[in-house]
Amino acid sequence: MKICIIDYNMGNLSSVKNAFLKLGQKVDIVKDADRLKDYDKVVLPGVGAFGDAMVHLNKFGLSDSIKEFSKTGKPMLGICLGMQLLFERSEEFGSHIGLGLIPGDIKYFEVSKFPKRLKVPHMGWNKLFIQKDSPLLKGMKEDFYLYFVHSYHASCKEEFIIGKTLYGYEFASAVQNENIFGLQPHPEKSHDSGLKILKNFMEL
């Protein structure tokens, strides 16, 4: 099995790679858009702003390659900003078009709905509540803790939501559209629960 992590200058690639290595899985870090088709599974990580990320993906020709890969039926996993990029658009610092692999938008937390003690960004450990069966969350408890760092979240139809998290209000923290999966939290920073999810991804 060949897995690659996409490098577009917007993520902590080493931590994701090291998490797979802990599971005994060798992974490649790939920047060449033409190479994605050679892999069985692809991981799209990301840290930073949505608009900048899309500029980088387009600059390296990776946007089209990611879309082509999605059509093969092979599994793809977006993590944090990588998950957000899978959606159609984002309102982060303006309006930006995403990869469009999952219908929906990326929105800023509605702080008017928050108790005063809650701040943005949402940072630290929080529970993910499973909403429906998904191979990505196979064998997990109905709720478990993962590590989050983000100021924006996905807004989409229930049919694409496999996990939700409560922070001021419920938001989609895990999504799936057929072979396309996304996690808002960082599984690579989430100890045993995160490693279990990555193992599930390896076994898809």
Secondary structure, DSSP 8 states (H G I E B T S, - for coil): --EEEE-SSSS-HHHHHHHHHHTT--EEEE--GGGGGG-SEEEE---S-HHHHHHHHHHTTHHHHHHHHHTTT--EEEETHHHHHTEEEE-TTS-EE---SEEEEEEE--GGGS-TT--SSEEEEEEEEE-S--GGGTT--SEEEEEEEESEEEE--GGGEEEEEESSSEEEEEEEETTEEEESSBGGGSHHHHHHHHHHHHT-
